[in-house]
Amino acid sequence: MPNFLGIDVGSVTTKVVLIDEHHNVLFDIYLRTEGGPIHAIQRAFRQLYETVGEVEVAGVGTTGSGRRLAGIMVGADIVKNEITAHALAGRWVEPNVSTIIDIGGQDSKIIFFQNGVPVGFNMNTVCAAGTGSFLDHQAVRLGIPIEEFGEYALRSTNPIKIAGRCGVFAESDLIHKQKMGYKKEDLIAGLCLALAGNYLANVARGRKIEPVVLFQGGVAANIGMRAAFESRLGMEIVVPPYFKVMGALGAALLAKRNYERRRRPSQFRGAAYIASFTCTPRTFTCGDCPNNCEVNEVYIGGELVSRWGSRCGKWHNLSVSSADRRENRWGTGLKVSQKV
């Protein structure tokens, strides 16, 4: 029975999902990236291998801000942006979905549907208020485990009004109200309401939100934020079972669709190998023209497996090393001294 893998690498968390051909989730994991996407991916695959062994994988998809690196590491068959992945996963969970609210560690997005078809999306631009990292920071500052943040909000009987126009204002106002002696639960409830209002103004940008509304991403675990959205919108907010890993689930569904269309053998490197190999990223600046392109390289087991970043494309040939450039040996007929 063929299985399909989805990997979502973000700035804060890394997610992996394994599904079978009937869309049953066989394995899922949600890890902190901790500034090291390579190690996070390898930790995830180590746990995958220890849990289910070396299963047959017919297709692999990657998404998220680290999708390119993840795709190179694992041998992905399809690499897609997170909007596409989240939209597909949301529609799979709820065919009648009209709106997806997705709030992750560093970014927020909203996806709109008509008759099951995505018709538009928005993302946060300059403000990260309400994202997972912002809420983590506030929980630490208030001395409350982030897992209990939402429960505090639900205990509130008098939410305090917090300025939610941006993260800086929200934190400043929260500190000011805290000094005035308000209860933590009222401060947290007020903060959740302010952040929900900020999201609707700056991400949804005043666009009408229709039910069914799905709430995805790590912040969906915060029942205080869910209650705040329900209060602001006056409608039920649905948190799907796999809300934390919806991006990875969508990537797995994309991998399955890609396999069904192309029927090609997967490039997947194998869970055990991914969990144990050495992966080293390197970079250098090509100074052969005024562009001064930053060229990125990835080495697996000491072998150069991918390179990107040059605008003219002359570094796309993996047989040309950075040492070749310094020694004026290209193998492409170009000289280092030439201007492109």
N, C-alpha and C positions, 0 to 999 in steps of 0.2 A: 504494500500500500504506500503510495507516494506521500511524502510530507512536505510542508512548506514553512520556511523560516522568515520572520520579519524582525528587523533590527531598527530601533529608533535611538539615535545618539544625540542627546541635547547637551546644552552647556552645564546643566545641573544633574540630570539623571540619564541613565542608559537602560533601555528596555529591550527584551528579547521575547518573542512569542513563537511557539511551534504549533502548527495546526495540521490536521490530516486532510484528506481529500473531501471529507464531509464537513469541513469547517469546525470540527471539534478542537478545542484548545487542549493540547497535550502537555504543554509546559509554558510557563510565563515567569518572568523575573523582572524586578524593578530595583535598580541599584543607583547609588549616588556615583556620579562620574568623578567627583573629587578632583577636578582639574586634569585628570589623566584618562582620556577616552580609550587609549590602547589597553591599559590595564583593566579598565572597567569592562570592555568587550571580552577580554580574556577571562576575567572572573566569571562573567555570565556564561561563557561557553564551558568553563570548567564545571560549573554547577549543572549545566545542561547535560554534559557527558556523564557526570556522576549520577544524575537522576534517571535519564532515559537511555544512556549508552550511545553508541554510534549508529543513529537511525539513518534510514535512507531519506535523502533530501532531494526533491525534484526541482526545487526553485527557491531562491533567496532574494529578498528585497530589503533595501535599506532606505531610511528616511531620517529627517532631523538635520540639525545644523552640521553634524559630523557624518552625514551620509556618505560623502565621497571617501573619506578615510575608512569608514566601516566597510564600504563596498569593496575596496581594494584588499582589506585584511581578510575578509571572509570569502571572497570570490562571488560577489553578488551578480545576479542575472538581470536585475532591474534596480535602478536608483531613481527615487521620486521625491518631490518636495512634500513637506508635512501637510500642506493643505489637501492635496490629493489623497494622502494616506488617511488622514482623519475623516475626510468626507466619506470615503468608501467604507471605513469601519463603522461610522455613525449610521449610514444607510443600511449596512448589514445588520446592526443591532436593532434598529427601529426603521422599517421601510417608510413609515409616515413622517419621518423627521422633517421639520421645517427650519429649525435653527440649531446650530451647534455652538455652544459657548465652550471654548477651550482655553484654559489658563495653565501654563506650565511654569517652569522654574524661572525663566527670564522673559518670556514673551506671552502675549495674549492674542487670541484671534477669534473671529466669529465667522461662521459659514452659513450662508442662506441657501435654501432649497425651494424649488417649485416642482410639485409632482414627482418628488424623489430625485430630481436632477439639481446638482449644485449650480447656482446662478450668480454667485458673487461672494466675496469675502473681504474682510478688513483685518489689519493687524495693528497692534500698538506701534507707535513710532518713537516718540521721545520719552514716554512715561512708562515706568515699570511698576507703578503702584498696583498692588493686588496680586502680583505674581508670587510664585512660591518662595523665591529668595527674599523678597520684601517681607512676607509674612513670617518667615523663619527668623529674620532679623528682629522683628517686633516681638516675637515670642521670647527670644533670648533676652531682649532688653527688659521685658516685663517679668522675667523669671518663671515662665510657664512653658511646659513641654508643648511643642507644636501639635502633638496628637490631641491635646486637651483644649486647644485654642477655640474650636467650635463649640464645645460643651460650655465653656465660660460664656460665650455669646448668647447661648440659648437660655442661660439662667438670668439674664438681664431683665429688669423690670422698667428701667429708665435709660435707654441708650443715649449716650452723650453725642451731641452734634460735633463731628470732626470734619475739618476742611479736607476735601478729597480731590482737589483739582489736580494734584500731582503728588508723587511720593514724598518729595521734600516738605511740602506744606502739610501733608497728612502726618508725617512723623513729628514735625515741629509742633503742630497743634495737639497731637497726642501727648507729647512731653509736657506741654503747658497745662493741659487738663489733668494730667497725672499729678502734677505739683499742687493742684488745687484740692486733691484728696478724694477724687471720685473713685468709686469701686472699679476693680479690674474688669468685672463682667460687663459693666456699663460702658467702660472705655472700649473694650473689645467689640461689643455689639455695635457701638457707634462707628468704630473703624470699619467693620465689615459692611455696614450700610454705606459708608462713604466710598469704599473701594468698589462696591457694586455700582454706585452712581457714577464713579469715574469711568468704569468700564463701559457703561451704556452711553456715556457722553463722548468718550475719546476713541473707543474701539467700534461699538455699534454705530456711533455718530448719528444718533437720533433716528436711525432706521427702525421701522416697526418690526417688532419681534413677534412671530406667530408660533403657536404650539404645533407640534410637539417640540419641546426644547430639551436637548441633551446637554448635560454639563460634563465635560471631559477634562482630562489632565490631572496632575497631582493635587491641585488646589480643590478639586471636587471632593476630596476626602474631608475637607473642612465643612462641617455641617452648618457652621455659622455663616459662611459665604453662600451656601445653598439657600439658607433661610433668608438672607439679605436679598438675593436675586428674586426669590418668590415674593418678598414684601414689595420690592420695587416694581416688579412686572405684574403682580396680581395673578399669577398662574403657577401651575405645578412645574417644577424643574425635575427632570428625570436624570438620575445618575446611573449609567449602565454598569453591568457587573465588572467589566474589564476597563473601567474608566482610566486607570493609571497607565495602561499599556495600549491605548487605542491606536496610537501612531504605529507601534510595532505590529499590532493586529492588522491594520490597514496595509502595511508593507507586505505582510504574509499573504493577504488576499490578492494584492497586486502581483506577487510572485506566482501565485496559482493561476491567475488570469493570463499572465505572460507565458506560462508553461503550456496552458491549454491552446494558446494561439500558435506557438512556435514549435512545441514538441522537441526542443533541443536538450541535450544533456546539460545538467547544471554545472557551473564552474565552482561550486562549493568545495572548499578545501578540506572539510571534515572537522567535526567538533574537537576531537582530541588534538589534532594538529594545531588548530587555532588557539587552543588553550595553552599550548606549550611553546610555540615558536617565538623567535625574537623579531620584533617589528620596530624599525628605527626610521623616523622621519628626518629628513635633512633639507636644507635650503641654501641657495646661493643666489647672488645677484648677477645677472648677465649684463655686462657693461658695454656690449658691442654696438649699441645705438642709444639715442637719448631716452628711450623708454625705460631703461634700467629695470627690466622685468625681474620680479622675484620668482625664481623657479623652485618649485617644491618637488621633492623626491621621497619615495617610500621604498625601504629595503626590507625584505622578509628573508630571514635566514642568511643575511649578508648579500642577497641578490636584489638588484634594482628591478622592481616590478611595476612602478608607475612614476610618471613625471608630468607635471602640468604647470602652467603659469606663464609661458612665453607667448607673447602676442603673435609673433611671426610664425610660430610653429616649428622652428628649426630644432628645438629641444625635444620634440615628440619622439624622435628615434632613440629608443632605450639603449641601443648599442653604443651611443656616444656618451661618454662619462664626463663629469666635471673636470677630471684631470686632462681629458682630451682637449677641452677648450683651452686650458692653460698652455698646452703643448702645440696648439694650432693644428690639431688633427681632428677633422670632423667626420669624414666618411660620407659627406653629403655634397662635396664640391665647394663648400663655402669656407672662407678663411676668417679667422677670428677678427682680423683687422678690418674686414669689410663692414660697411654701414648698411643697415637694412631699412 
